[in-house]
Amino acid sequence: MSRFCNAKFDYGVVRRLAVLVMFSATFMLGVEGCSITQLTIGATGGIIKGAFEAMNRETDLQLAADAIPGDLKLLDGLILEAPNDKSLLLLGAQGYTSYALGFVEGSSASRASLFYMRARNYGLRILFENKDFKKNFGGDLADFQQALDKFGKQNVPAVFWTANAWGSYINLNRDNVDALADLPKVEAMMKFVLKYEPSYFYGGAHLFFGTILGSLPAMFGGDTTKSRENFDSAIQASHGKFLMTYYYYAKTYAVMTQNKDLFKSLLEKVIDAPVNLLPDQNLANQIAKAKAKALLKNENDYF
């Protein structure tokens, strides 16, 4: 597997192969029955998972930007055929969240918002298998928390990626009162992740709280001390290798505290980091580098 993931990967071939497999399944449906479709979806899902893993190792941002939309639409098609497949739904939540953050936010907040909601809804379809959570999802925070508490550690991935997408949507729509009203529920979900697996996805829940607490004024719940603590915990979780943590540390905490020296040192750390510092997240780290360069270029806008 490691040799496969490190090899040059032709994403067009992956999509064409997956489409061919799906076409074959459709053709065979009249002969073999619906079981062949389920078998094929399972096989194609494995191809898509491999493609996503290879994409995460990509270092060329343009190649990734060109390839990801086709992979996401193929994934949408698979989910259409297998609407309750948890592995596909989780890939959808991860894929659309990551694509919106890396390639859409900077050019179109409205498009990114749509993708974040699509990601959130894919995640919710996993969580809604718990009827109590589905029933109380739209209720008050107390009922929501009570239903959330019935999940366990095995639910951490679905809870995290659902909350990640939802929180990113709220961050882009801070002028929307209805969106902001949902923030306590997102925070409850991220606290759930911290309770069961605080290091999940390179300390992603810590990164969330570091960003939220470091970007809000104290009168609205911000807390720079707790923000710094969460960023430091996120850095520890990835052993300092997940560069997006440093980027948000600079963008939120350093700006809020008006610490220009910290701002510059964090961004320069991202920019100067080796390309293959964290091979499984090469793409995320390359995105962080691009964002860090842009933020540093405009430092006078923040200080």
C-alpha positions, 0 to 999 in steps of 0.5 A: 500500500505504501508503494502504491500511495507513493507512486505517481497517480493518474486520477483520470484513470481512477475515475474512468475505471470506476465509471467502467466498473459501475457501467458493467454493474448496470449492464449485469443487473438484468442478468445477476440481480441487485447483488452485483450492484452492491458488490460493485459499489463496494469495489468502486468505493475502495477505489475512491478511498484509495484515490482520496488517500493518494490525493492527500499525498499530492504536492501539486495544488493545481493537479489537485484542484483539477482532479478533486471535483470529478472524484467528488461527483463520482462519490456523489453517484456512489452515495446515490446508489448506496445512500446508507453506506457509512464509509462513502458518507464519511468520505463525502463529509471529509472530501467536500469539507477539505475541498471547500477549505482548500480551493473554494473559500478564497474565491467564493464564500457562497459556493464554499458554504454550499459545499460545507453544508453538503459535507455536514449533511453527509455526516448527519446521515450517518449520525441520524441512524441514531433515532434519538439524535435525529429526533433531538437534532433540531431541539434545544441544546439540552436535548441535543446534548443528551442525545449526543451523549449516547454516542461512543468513541466509535462515532468520533469520525462522523461527529468530528467531520460533521461538526468540522463542516458545520463550524466552517459554514458558521465561520463563513456566515457570521452575519447570519443570526440563525447560523450563529445560533447553531454554534453551541451545538457544534461546540458540543460535538467538538467537546465530544471528540475531545472527551473520547479521542482528543488527538483525532485528525491531528488534534482537529477539535483542539484546532477548532477551539483554538480558532474559535476562542482566538477569533472572538472578542472576550465579550462574545466568548473569546478567550485568548489564554484557552485559545493558546492552550488549544493550539499548543495541544493541537501542535502536540497531537501532530508533533508539529507536522500538521501545518494548518494549525500554525496558520490558524494560530497566526490568523486568529490568536496572534492577530487578536493579541496583536503579537506581530513577532509570533504572527511572522514566526508561525507563518514563516515556520509553515512556509519553510517546512519541508514538503514531505513533512507529513506525507499523509497530509502533503496536500493540506500542508501545501494548502497551508503554505499557500495560505501562509504566504498570502497572509504574511504578504498582507500582514499590514492589514492586521497590525 
